[in-house]
Each structure stands twice: as structure tokens, then as C-alpha cells.
Amino acid sequence: MTMRILVTGAAGFLGSHLTDRLLSEGHSVLGVDNLCTGDLDNIAHLANERRFTFEQRDICETFDPGPVDYVFNMASPASPPEYLRLAIETLRVGSVGTENTLKIAQQYGAGYLHASTSECYGDPLEHPQAETYWGNVNPVGPRSVYDEAKRYAESLVMAYHRYRGVNTHLVRIFNTYGPRLHPDDGRVISNLMMQALRGDPLTVYGDGSQTRSFCFVNDLIDGIARLSRSEEHLPVNIGNPDEFTILKCAQAVLEVTGSKSELRFDALPEDDPTRRRPDITKARTLLGWEPKVTLREGLVKSLDFFKSKVRATA
């Protein structure tokens, strides 16, 4: 069945890839984004797509998109430099913006998926992180504007499911990378790729022993699509369980880019998680999903995009 779908944050990294996926399945998409971190270049290729409409708007202001069959709420600053720059806006989009989109789903009897985050686990005391783990989050630290916005949003989504009958889904997204990841957004892969291609020293925070699990964007979007069609309403981890130290990630970037850059070690940011790895048993069991793209394969697939960004800023 083809649907009319609302995607918030449609000009963002994940929102634009999700929009592509939905259009490829034959659906019509209304994309909205206030462009505080989104980029129209991410959806420029859809300019002549008759099944795609874009509106620049802030979802913290009430709006009526007309009848929709599904709502994907992907709107939020997601990189540390951006959500620290837009601290209040991040809290508002996680609270007011999320509730506005839930009301739309309720009004039109639409399905609903909210993009949550592995940051709900904070600096985890359990490893790997399963959905049953409640997390270790500093509620008043600098990163709390993002972490607590997402944790509140999860509670709000579950309340609309339990008490107002909305067919909701919650995806906890782990570190994701690929084409359209903003080159200067402060995340690990974009930082290292841009530095390597520019010939700059690669910044490694702390001693590089902290770990991350990197999921290629196409794998993540496939997991989100499967979750949206499922009967599961509690959170589901979508991410790659292959765990790498930041040091090993930097070495993989040097190998793929052929860069001769050296490593530069800086102080670890406050409340930066020391370990991050998803337990994806639930996704495997309920959705038949697991990632297919290795870190090296994903870096190769991302190389031309980051090269184009280096040329654009040269």
C-alpha cells in the first residue's frame, strides 16, 4: 500500500536518506525542516520528484500537514557542536516538537516513528547496551540538553501509545555515517575523514581507547523501515555491533584515504561515553535485521562525498 508520509528533519543526514527510501518504495513524502542544521543540498536531487514536497518550518510551531498515513520524526540537532550551540532549541524540539508531531499522528490515525538515540544510555555501566538498560546520564551536564530531550521524547511517545492509542515506534540510533554526514559536525567519522583528506593531523580524544560502533547509513535506514512496519512499540536498538576503538577507527580512515596525516591527542570532552556498542538481539529477532556493511566498506562508499566537500572548501 502506498502512503502519504510526513518526514520531519527531511533535509538532515538521516531524514534525507529516509526520504529517498520511502520514495523508492512508491510513497509520497511531505518533508519539513527548519534548516537549523539541515541542508537543502541533501534533497536537491528531489527537485523534480513529483511525489516529494518540501516545506521549511519549525515543528515547535503547530501546523496541519493534512491527512497523512505515517509520521517519521527525525527532527533534532544531533552532533555535539550543534546541540550545544542550539541547546534550548534541542530541548524544545525533543519536547514541544515531538508532541506536535504526535498530535498529528493521533489526529489522522497515522503510524509514528520517533528517532531516539544511544545517548539515552549515557556513559553506560552495562556493556553492550540492551534496550532493557536504563542508562547512566548526567541530567545537568552539557550533553544533557540532547540526552534528556531524547529521553523525555521516548516517555512522551510511550504515553501517546498507552493513553491515546497512537501506533508508535522508537528506534535508538547508534553512531551512523555515510554520504551527506555534515563534514564539520564534530562526529568521529566526519572529523577524521575531513582531516585525513586535508592532510591535517587526526584528532583523537583521550588516549583513543574509548569505543564506538559505526553503522553505515543504508543499513540504518533499512532497520528503521523494518521497525516502522513492525508491531513493536518499545525501543529497539539499530546499530552495528562491531566495536572499534577510536584509535583503530583513525587507522582505518588513514588506510582508506591514503593520507599520511599524523595523530593528535586532545583532552576527552566532558561526559563523553567511554564505551558504546549495541546489543541488537531484539532487532535480529523481531525485524530480521542486522547490518551488512563493514566499517572499511562504508568508509570507501563515503570517500567520494568527503572528497567533494574538501574540494568545495579548498
Sine and cosine of phi, psi and omega as CSV:
sin_phi,cos_phi,sin_psi,cos_psi,sin_omega,cos_omega
0.00,0.00,0.80,-0.60,0.07,-1.00
-0.99,0.13,0.57,-0.82,-0.10,-0.99
-0.79,-0.61,0.32,-0.95,0.23,-0.97
-0.99,-0.17,0.86,-0.52,-0.20,-0.98
-0.84,-0.55,0.68,-0.73,0.11,-0.99
-0.99,-0.14,0.81,-0.59,0.09,-1.00
-0.87,-0.49,0.90,-0.43,0.09,-1.00
-1.00,0.01,0.48,-0.88,-0.11,-0.99
0.93,0.37,0.53,0.85,-0.15,-0.99
-0.93,0.36,-0.35,0.94,0.01,-1.00
-1.00,-0.06,0.09,1.00,0.03,-1.00
-1.00,0.10,0.04,-1.00,-0.01,-1.00
-0.83,0.55,-0.87,0.50,-0.04,-1.00
-0.97,0.25,-0.63,0.78,-0.02,-1.00
-0.86,0.50,-0.63,0.78,-0.01,-1.00
-0.94,0.33,-0.63,0.78,0.05,-1.00
-0.93,0.38,-0.62,0.79,0.06,-1.00
-0.90,0.44,-0.66,0.75,0.04,-1.00
-0.85,0.52,-0.69,0.72,0.05,-1.00
-0.85,0.53,-0.69,0.72,-0.02,-1.00
-0.89,0.46,-0.71,0.70,-0.03,-1.00
-0.91,0.42,-0.65,0.76,0.04,-1.00
-0.91,0.42,-0.61,0.79,0.01,-1.00
-0.91,0.41,-0.39,0.92,0.04,-1.00
-1.00,0.04,0.01,1.00,0.08,-1.00
0.99,-0.12,0.05,1.00,-0.03,-1.00
-0.99,0.17,0.28,-0.96,0.17,-0.99
-0.98,-0.18,0.64,-0.77,-0.09,-1.00
-0.80,-0.60,0.78,-0.63,0.24,-0.97
-0.98,-0.19,0.92,-0.39,0.01,-1.00
-0.98,-0.18,0.73,-0.69,0.08,-1.00
-0.80,-0.60,0.53,-0.85,-0.01,-1.00
-0.24,-0.97,0.67,-0.74,0.06,-1.00
-1.00,0.02,-0.04,1.00,0.08,-1.00
0.91,0.42,0.38,0.92,0.07,-1.00
-0.93,0.37,-0.52,0.86,0.15,-0.99
-0.74,-0.67,-0.24,0.97,0.04,-1.00
-0.95,0.32,0.26,-0.97,-0.08,-1.00
-0.68,-0.74,0.83,-0.55,0.01,-1.00
-0.88,0.48,-0.39,0.92,0.07,-1.00
-0.87,0.50,-0.46,0.89,-0.03,-1.00
-0.93,0.36,-0.37,0.93,-0.01,-1.00
-0.86,-0.52,0.20,0.98,-0.03,-1.00
-0.87,0.49,-0.53,0.85,-0.02,-1.00
-0.94,0.35,-0.14,0.99,-0.01,-1.00
-0.98,-0.18,0.17,0.99,-0.09,-1.00
-0.83,0.56,-0.56,0.83,-0.05,-1.00
-0.96,-0.28,0.25,0.97,0.02,-1.00
-1.00,0.08,0.93,-0.36,-0.12,-0.99
-0.93,0.37,-0.35,0.94,0.00,-1.00
-1.00,-0.01,0.12,0.99,0.02,-1.00
-0.86,-0.52,0.77,-0.64,0.08,-1.00
-0.81,-0.59,0.67,-0.74,0.00,-1.00
-0.87,-0.49,0.68,-0.73,0.11,-0.99
-0.77,-0.64,0.76,-0.65,0.10,-1.00
-1.00,0.09,0.91,-0.41,-0.01,-1.00
-0.37,-0.93,0.37,-0.93,0.04,-1.00
-0.99,-0.15,0.87,-0.49,-0.07,-1.00
-0.96,0.29,-0.08,1.00,0.13,-0.99
-0.97,0.25,-0.22,0.98,0.15,-0.99
-0.99,-0.15,0.71,-0.71,-0.04,-1.00
-0.90,0.44,0.59,-0.81,0.04,-1.00
-0.44,-0.90,0.34,-0.94,0.01,-1.00
-0.86,-0.52,0.95,-0.32,-0.01,-1.00
-0.99,0.16,-0.02,1.00,-0.15,-0.99
0.99,0.13,0.05,-1.00,-0.06,-1.00
-0.84,0.55,0.77,-0.64,0.09,-1.00
-0.73,-0.68,0.45,-0.89,0.00,-1.00
-0.99,-0.11,-0.37,0.93,-0.03,-1.00
-0.44,-0.90,0.53,-0.85,0.06,-1.00
-0.81,-0.59,0.83,-0.56,0.16,-0.99
-0.95,-0.30,0.92,-0.40,-0.02,-1.00
-0.99,-0.10,0.99,-0.12,-0.04,-1.00
-0.94,-0.33,0.17,0.99,-0.15,-0.99
-1.00,0.10,0.86,-0.51,0.16,-0.99
0.13,-0.99,0.64,-0.77,0.27,-0.96
-0.83,0.55,0.62,-0.78,-0.11,-0.99
-0.78,-0.62,-0.27,0.96,0.01,-1.00
-0.99,-0.13,0.55,-0.83,-0.06,-1.00
-0.79,0.61,-0.72,0.69,0.02,-1.00
-0.87,0.50,-0.58,0.82,-0.05,-1.00
-0.97,0.23,-0.69,0.72,-0.02,-1.00
-0.97,0.24,-0.32,0.95,0.15,-0.99
-0.98,0.21,-0.57,0.82,0.07,-1.00
-0.94,0.34,-0.57,0.82,-0.06,-1.00
-0.90,-0.43,0.80,0.60,-0.14,-0.99
-0.88,0.48,-0.79,0.62,-0.03,-1.00
-0.92,0.40,-0.66,0.75,0.01,-1.00
-0.88,0.48,-0.60,0.80,0.02,-1.00
-0.91,0.41,-0.68,0.74,0.05,-1.00
-0.90,0.43,-0.62,0.78,-0.03,-1.00
-0.94,0.33,-0.66,0.75,-0.03,-1.00
-0.94,0.34,-0.49,0.87,0.06,-1.00
-0.96,0.28,-0.38,0.92,-0.03,-1.00
-0.95,-0.30,-0.96,0.29,-0.05,-1.00
-0.89,0.45,-0.72,0.69,-0.03,-1.00
-0.89,0.45,-0.67,0.74,0.02,-1.00
-0.89,0.45,-0.68,0.73,0.00,-1.00
-0.91,0.40,-0.62,0.79,0.04,-1.00
-0.86,0.51,-0.65,0.76,-0.01,-1.00
-0.97,0.26,-0.53,0.85,0.10,-1.00
-0.90,0.43,-0.61,0.79,0.04,-1.00
-0.90,0.44,-0.58,0.81,0.05,-1.00
-0.90,0.43,-0.71,0.70,0.03,-1.00
-0.87,0.48,-0.66,0.75,0.02,-1.00
-0.90,0.44,-0.70,0.72,-0.05,-1.00
-0.86,0.51,-0.66,0.76,-0.12,-0.99
-0.97,-0.25,0.13,0.99,0.00,-1.00
0.89,0.45,0.56,0.83,-0.08,-1.00
-1.00,-0.02,0.44,-0.90,0.20,-0.98
-0.94,0.34,0.29,-0.96,-0.11,-0.99
-0.53,-0.85,0.75,-0.66,0.13,-0.99
-0.78,-0.63,0.77,-0.64,0.01,-1.00
-0.95,-0.31,0.75,-0.67,0.05,-1.00
-0.99,0.12,0.98,-0.20,0.09,-1.00
-0.99,-0.15,-0.30,-0.95,-0.23,-0.97
-0.49,-0.87,0.42,-0.91,0.13,-0.99
-0.91,0.41,-0.27,0.96,0.05,-1.00
-0.90,0.43,-0.25,0.97,0.12,-0.99
-0.87,0.49,-0.37,0.93,0.03,-1.00
-1.00,0.08,-0.22,0.98,0.00,-1.00
0.88,0.47,-0.63,-0.78,0.09,-1.00
-1.00,-0.02,1.00,-0.07,-0.30,-0.95
-0.94,0.35,0.62,-0.78,0.10,-0.99
-1.00,-0.09,-0.13,0.99,0.11,-0.99
-0.90,-0.44,0.61,-0.79,-0.06,-1.00
-0.56,-0.83,0.75,-0.66,-0.14,0.99
-0.93,0.37,0.07,-1.00,-0.08,-1.00
-1.00,-0.08,0.88,-0.47,0.12,-0.99
-0.99,-0.13,0.33,-0.94,-0.06,-1.00
-0.89,0.46,-0.35,0.94,0.00,-1.00
-0.98,0.21,-0.21,0.98,0.00,-1.00
-0.98,0.21,0.76,-0.66,-0.09,-1.00
-1.00,0.09,-0.23,0.97,0.13,-0.99
0.99,-0.15,0.22,-0.97,0.00,-1.00
-0.68,-0.73,0.99,0.16,-0.14,-0.99
-0.93,-0.38,0.70,-0.71,0.13,-0.99
-0.99,0.15,0.94,-0.34,-0.11,-0.99
-0.97,0.25,-0.13,0.99,-0.01,-1.00
-0.82,-0.57,0.15,0.99,0.04,-1.00
-0.98,0.20,0.14,-0.99,-0.02,-1.00
-0.83,0.55,-0.62,0.78,-0.05,-1.00
-0.98,0.21,-0.12,0.99,-0.08,-1.00
-0.90,0.44,-0.42,0.91,-0.01,-1.00
-0.88,0.48,-0.53,0.85,0.05,-1.00
-1.00,0.03,-0.77,0.64,-0.07,-1.00
-0.85,0.52,-0.75,0.66,-0.08,-1.00
-0.97,0.25,-0.48,0.88,0.11,-0.99
-0.88,0.47,-0.68,0.74,-0.01,-1.00
-0.95,0.31,-0.60,0.80,0.01,-1.00
-0.93,0.37,-0.66,0.75,0.07,-1.00
-0.89,0.46,-0.69,0.73,-0.01,-1.00
-0.86,0.51,-0.64,0.77,0.04,-1.00
-0.87,0.49,-0.68,0.73,0.02,-1.00
-0.89,0.45,-0.65,0.76,0.01,-1.00
-0.90,0.43,-0.70,0.71,0.02,-1.00
-0.87,0.49,-0.70,0.72,0.00,-1.00
-0.92,0.39,-0.56,0.83,0.05,-1.00
-0.91,0.42,-0.66,0.75,0.03,-1.00
-0.92,0.39,-0.50,0.87,0.07,-1.00
-0.95,0.30,-0.75,0.66,-0.10,-0.99
-0.94,0.33,-0.65,0.76,-0.18,-0.98
-0.96,-0.28,-0.27,0.96,-0.01,-1.00
-0.81,-0.58,0.09,1.00,0.17,-0.99
0.96,0.28,0.32,0.95,0.01,-1.00
-0.98,0.22,0.68,-0.74,-0.01,-1.00
-0.99,0.15,1.00,0.04,-0.15,-0.99
-0.97,-0.24,0.39,-0.92,0.09,-1.00
-0.65,-0.76,0.54,-0.84,-0.03,-1.00
-0.79,-0.61,0.87,-0.49,0.08,-1.00
-0.95,-0.32,0.79,-0.61,0.12,-0.99
-0.99,-0.12,0.95,-0.32,-0.12,-0.99
-1.00,0.01,0.78,-0.62,0.11,-0.99
-0.99,-0.11,0.14,-0.99,-0.11,-0.99
-0.70,0.71,0.82,-0.57,-0.06,-1.00
-0.78,-0.62,0.55,-0.83,-0.04,-1.00
-0.55,-0.84,0.19,-0.98,0.04,-1.00
0.56,-0.83,-0.06,-1.00,0.05,-1.00
-0.82,0.57,0.62,-0.79,-0.03,-1.00
1.00,0.09,-0.07,1.00,0.16,-0.99
-0.91,0.41,0.81,-0.58,-0.10,-0.99
-0.84,0.54,0.77,-0.64,-0.13,-0.99
-0.91,0.42,-0.38,0.93,-0.05,-1.00
-0.85,-0.53,0.58,0.81,-0.10,-1.00
-1.00,-0.03,0.02,1.00,0.11,-0.99
1.00,0.07,0.04,1.00,0.03,-1.00
-1.00,0.06,0.31,-0.95,-0.21,-0.98
-0.84,0.54,-0.82,0.57,-0.12,-0.99
-0.90,0.43,-0.72,0.69,-0.02,-1.00
-0.90,0.44,-0.67,0.74,0.04,-1.00
-0.84,0.54,-0.79,0.61,-0.10,-1.00
-0.93,0.37,-0.66,0.75,-0.01,-1.00
-0.90,0.44,-0.71,0.70,-0.03,-1.00
-0.92,0.39,-0.66,0.75,0.01,-1.00
-0.90,0.43,-0.67,0.74,-0.01,-1.00
-0.90,0.43,-0.69,0.72,-0.05,-1.00
-0.95,0.31,-0.43,0.90,0.07,-1.00
-1.00,0.09,-0.19,0.98,-0.05,-1.00
0.99,0.17,0.26,0.97,0.02,-1.00
-1.00,0.08,0.34,-0.94,0.11,-0.99
-0.87,0.49,0.60,-0.80,0.03,-1.00
-1.00,0.09,0.83,-0.55,-0.03,-1.00
-0.98,0.17,0.85,-0.53,0.08,-1.00
-0.87,-0.49,0.85,-0.52,-0.04,-1.00
-1.00,0.08,0.60,-0.80,-0.08,-1.00
0.91,0.42,-0.61,-0.79,0.04,-1.00
-0.99,-0.15,0.11,0.99,0.03,-1.00
0.99,0.14,0.12,0.99,-0.03,-1.00
-1.00,0.07,-0.23,0.97,0.04,-1.00
-0.91,0.41,0.49,-0.87,-0.14,-0.99
-0.91,-0.42,0.44,-0.90,0.14,-0.99
-0.63,-0.78,0.34,-0.94,0.05,-1.00
-0.84,-0.55,0.89,-0.46,-0.20,-0.98
-0.97,-0.24,0.82,-0.57,-0.04,-1.00
-0.93,-0.36,0.78,-0.63,0.05,-1.00
-0.94,0.33,0.60,-0.80,-0.20,-0.98
-0.86,0.52,-0.62,0.79,-0.02,-1.00
-0.89,0.45,-0.62,0.78,0.06,-1.00
-0.89,0.45,-0.71,0.70,-0.02,-1.00
-0.87,0.49,-0.72,0.69,-0.04,-1.00
-0.89,0.46,-0.59,0.81,0.05,-1.00
-0.90,0.44,-0.65,0.76,0.05,-1.00
-0.90,0.44,-0.66,0.75,0.03,-1.00
-0.89,0.46,-0.70,0.71,0.00,-1.00
-0.87,0.49,-0.69,0.73,0.01,-1.00
-0.91,0.42,-0.67,0.74,0.00,-1.00
-0.89,0.46,-0.62,0.78,-0.04,-1.00
-0.89,0.45,-0.39,0.92,-0.01,-1.00
-0.99,-0.14,0.04,1.00,-0.10,-1.00
-1.00,0.00,0.07,-1.00,0.06,-1.00
-0.99,-0.17,0.15,0.99,-0.06,-1.00
-1.00,0.04,0.77,-0.64,-0.03,-1.00
-0.94,-0.35,-0.33,0.95,0.06,-1.00
-0.99,0.13,0.28,-0.96,-0.09,-1.00
-0.86,0.52,0.55,-0.83,0.07,-1.00
-0.76,-0.65,0.79,-0.61,0.09,-1.00
-0.95,0.31,0.75,-0.66,0.18,-0.98
-0.80,-0.60,0.92,-0.40,-0.03,-1.00
-0.07,-1.00,0.07,-1.00,-0.02,-1.00
-0.99,-0.14,0.84,-0.54,-0.05,-1.00
-0.97,0.22,-0.05,1.00,0.06,-1.00
-0.95,0.31,0.89,-0.46,-0.14,-0.99
-0.98,-0.19,0.76,-0.65,0.01,-1.00
-0.80,-0.59,0.61,-0.79,0.22,-0.98
-0.95,0.32,0.39,-0.92,0.05,-1.00
-0.88,0.48,-0.56,0.83,0.02,-1.00
-0.89,0.46,-0.69,0.72,0.02,-1.00
-0.93,0.38,-0.57,0.82,0.06,-1.00
-0.89,0.45,-0.69,0.72,0.03,-1.00
-0.87,0.49,-0.65,0.76,0.02,-1.00
-0.91,0.41,-0.60,0.80,0.05,-1.00
-0.91,0.41,-0.64,0.77,0.04,-1.00
-0.89,0.45,-0.68,0.73,0.03,-1.00
-0.88,0.48,-0.64,0.76,-0.01,-1.00
-0.91,0.42,-0.73,0.69,-0.07,-1.00
-0.93,0.36,-0.63,0.78,-0.04,-1.00
-0.99,0.11,-0.33,0.94,-0.09,-1.00
0.95,0.30,0.28,0.96,-0.05,-1.00
-0.97,0.26,0.50,-0.86,0.07,-1.00
-0.97,-0.23,0.28,0.96,-0.03,-1.00
-0.87,0.50,0.52,-0.86,0.09,-1.00
-1.00,-0.06,0.14,-0.99,0.03,-1.00
-0.99,-0.14,0.62,-0.79,0.07,-1.00
-0.82,-0.57,0.81,-0.58,-0.06,-1.00
-0.99,-0.15,0.81,-0.59,0.01,-1.00
-0.87,-0.49,0.21,-0.98,0.00,-1.00
-0.90,0.44,0.57,-0.82,0.02,-1.00
-0.95,0.31,0.77,-0.64,0.02,-1.00
-0.88,0.47,0.43,-0.90,-0.02,-1.00
-0.89,0.46,0.72,-0.70,0.04,-1.00
0.90,0.45,0.31,0.95,0.04,-1.00
-0.93,0.37,0.81,-0.59,-0.04,-1.00
-0.87,0.49,0.67,-0.74,0.00,-1.00
-1.00,0.08,-0.42,0.91,0.02,-1.00
-0.63,-0.78,0.58,-0.81,0.03,-1.00
-0.46,-0.89,0.89,-0.46,0.05,-1.00
-0.39,-0.92,0.82,-0.58,-0.02,-1.00
-0.99,0.16,0.63,-0.78,0.28,-0.96
-1.00,0.03,0.92,-0.39,-0.08,-1.00
-0.96,-0.27,0.39,0.92,0.03,-1.00
-0.82,0.58,-0.67,0.74,-0.04,-1.00
-0.90,0.44,-0.69,0.72,0.01,-1.00
-0.90,0.43,-0.65,0.76,0.03,-1.00
-0.89,0.45,-0.70,0.71,-0.10,-1.00
-0.96,0.29,-0.74,0.67,-0.11,-0.99
-0.99,0.10,-0.56,0.83,-0.14,-0.99
-0.93,-0.36,-0.19,0.98,-0.11,-0.99
0.90,0.44,0.52,0.86,-0.11,-0.99
-0.93,-0.38,0.64,-0.77,0.27,-0.96
-0.39,-0.92,0.45,-0.89,-0.05,-1.00
-0.93,0.37,0.48,-0.88,-0.03,-1.00
-0.91,-0.41,-0.40,0.92,-0.14,-0.99
-1.00,-0.08,0.83,-0.55,0.05,-1.00
-0.96,0.29,0.26,-0.97,0.01,-1.00
-0.85,0.52,-0.72,0.69,-0.03,-1.00
-0.90,0.45,-0.69,0.72,0.03,-1.00
-0.87,0.49,-0.67,0.75,0.00,-1.00
-0.92,0.39,-0.61,0.79,0.05,-1.00
-0.90,0.44,-0.65,0.76,0.04,-1.00
-0.89,0.45,-0.67,0.74,0.01,-1.00
-0.91,0.40,-0.39,0.92,-0.04,-1.00
-1.00,-0.06,-0.18,0.98,-0.19,-0.98
-0.88,0.48,-0.73,0.68,-0.04,-1.00
-0.88,0.47,-0.61,0.79,0.02,-1.00
-0.88,0.48,-0.76,0.65,-0.04,-1.00
-0.93,0.36,-0.55,0.84,0.10,-1.00
-0.87,0.49,-0.65,0.76,0.01,-1.00
-0.90,0.43,-0.56,0.83,0.02,-1.00
-0.95,0.30,-0.57,0.82,0.07,-1.00
-0.91,0.41,-0.68,0.73,0.02,-1.00
-0.88,0.47,-0.62,0.79,-0.05,-1.00
-0.92,0.38,-0.43,0.90,-0.04,-1.00
-0.97,-0.26,0.05,1.00,-0.04,-1.00
-0.95,0.30,0.00,0.00,0.00,0.00
